Amino acid sequence: MENNEKSITCHFCFSEFELDLAVSPDFSGQVTEIYDCVVCCNPNKIVYEVFGGDVLTLQVSDGNE
């Protein structure tokens, strides 16, 4: 597993925090996960595209959906 550290902005309080996304080096596809904000504790839905173990795109939205 490779660690892809990414910085995101909370959908709710707009605080910035780091995520450590662990992806397999041979994985390609889309991943959807929920991460709680480290400041306000609200759920953030993280959708990211992976190709060959590298995170190419990352979107943050409301995790309460």
N, C-alpha and C positions, 0 to 999 in steps of 0.2 A: 504494500500500500504506500502510495505517495501522499505527502501532506501538501495541500495547496492552501496556504494561509491567505485569506481574503478579508478585506475591510468592507463592512456594509454600514448603511445608515438605517436606523430603526424606522419602520413604517409609521410608528405612533409618536415617538418623542424626538425623532431626528438625531438622536445620539449616535455617534459612530463607534463601532466595536469590531473586534477581530473574530473571524471564524476559522477553524482549522478543518478543512474539508478533506477527508481521507478517501481517495479513489485509487482503484487498482490501475497499474500502468497499462494494462491491456484493455481497459474498459472504454467504450464509446457509447454515448446515449444521453438521455435526460434523467436528472435526479430531482426529486421534490422532497424537501425536508422542512420541519418546523423547528425554529430556534427561538428561544425566549431572549428578549433584550436583557442585557446585563445591567441596565439602568432602571427601566420601568417594568420589566418582567412580562411585557405583552408578547404574544406569539407573532413571529415573523415567518411568513411562508417564503422559503428560498427555493427557487427553481434555477438549476444550472445545467448547461450543456457541457459534456465532457467528450473529448476526442483523444484517444491514445493516452489517457491518464492526465491530460491537461484540461483545466477548466477554461472554456472559451467564452461563455457568456454567463451572466448571473443576474437574476431579477429578484427583487424583494417586494412582497405584497402583504396584505392583511392575512394573518394566520388563523383568524376566526371564521373564515369563509366555510 
